[in-house]
Amino acid sequence: MASNFIEVLRWRGMIHDVMPGAEAHLLEQMRSAYVGFDPTADSLHIGNLVPIMLLAHYQQCGHKPFALVGGATGMIGDPSGKSTERNFLDEKTLRHNQEAIKKQLAHFLDFDNGETNAAVLVNNYDWMKDFSFLEFIRDVGKHITVNYMMAKDSVKNRISAESSDGMSFTEFTYQLVQGYDFLHLFKAHDCTIQMGGSDQWGNITTGTELIRRVGNGKGFAITCPLITKSDGSKFGKSEGGNVWLDAKRTSPYKFYQYWLNSSDDDAEKYIKIFTFLGEEEIKSLIETHTEQPHLRQLQKRLAQEITTMVHSQADFENAEKASTILYSKSFKADIQTLDEATFLDVFEGVPTADISKSLLESGLDMIAALSAETNFLASNGEARRALKENSISVNKEKVGEAYQISSTDLINDTYVIINRGKRSTFIIRVV
């Protein structure tokens, strides 16, 4: 065995609960374990990265990982940590989402290594779709009491919450369906371990109970902590919502920025959880960062590792370049190398005005560029004062009142960037 999986999780801060006997069970031989993923979108987000990394470390320690896409459970909705019931999805959408999720998981898991511990993707819809209601309550439901199900925190919290409308029978049975998944994988693939976030403990232990009662076997549960940010804000969220793994939903630049902007405390925690760097290298990085925190070496390495892993080396290099381009000594040449999507990401939210290309043919004077044609500044007088103060630059080069903007100033034949001092940026877009 490559290394002790539980020990790896322990030093990385990725353990919340481990069922007694799990560590010894793993040390005996290669074991199969699974984690479930919600297929309600065609992309995972960084909130899914912890369970993904659980499976990745599991495989690197020589064990066999199963990634379960919850096609059947996705049609129900897990009540854990939820206050409302979610919408159901049709099978066609679920299948599309499954394929998209597998492509993302393949950045972390090896599905085709030809070894006995190659990762496997399964969908619980495949074994649940032909299960009749009568068969399910006869073969599964009779083994778990209502008292047992009611004792779960996910159920108690939902029923007792003042803001809740209660819990439907559909959601109440969720833990039985997830428990049956564990039983099915135990029988079909000798899968003896289920892993997940700490909020999944109740659902996972229902599975271990079914394995004990129906399968006459022993299943184990391992959970990791739910990630929190040191400032109290929610991990995995940005101003635009979820931070997705799909570049179409969250660009590599914004993805890179999310990690780059981590606090020192969070970066020290994240680099252990979200990278494959070894213990000694991480200790060295933390020591270097502590000595010179202003250089933000820890955040930079974290952002590099995870952006390269989720996207690509080229995407990381592009995002890194875009992050430093505003301070580049060869600004105009460097910014021409960015694709338009990244350019717009870098300048997202910056005041922008459209002008006709014809205005540049004879040269656009700076007073008009700052006021009359764009309304960046309130009046011609304010524009004139700013120019006399020598606070105006075009594409990062200082200009005076006599300067005229022409087509040679265009970035990628479309944009001109104007700055007033260090704090105010404006963009002219030629249409």
Protein Blocks (a to p, Z undefined) as FASTA:
>chain_A
ZZafklmmmmnopafbdcehklmmmmmpccdddddddfkbcbdcfklmmmmmmmmmmmmn
opacdddddfklmmnopaehpabdcddddfklmmmmmmmmmmmmmmmpcfknopakbccd
ddfklmmmmmcfklmmmmmmmmpcfklmmmpmklmmmmmpmkbgbjafklmmmmmmmmmm
mmmmmmmnopabdcddfklmmmmmmmmmmmmmmnopacddddddddddfklpaehiafko
padfblklmcfklmmmmmmmpcfklmmmmmmmmpcbdfklmmmmmmmmmmmmmnommmmm
mmmmmmmmmmmmklmmmmmmmmmmmmpfklmlmmmmpcfklmmmmmgoiacddddfklmm
nopafklmmmmmnomambfklmmmmmmnopaceehiacdfklccdfklpgghlaccddeh
jlbccddddZZ
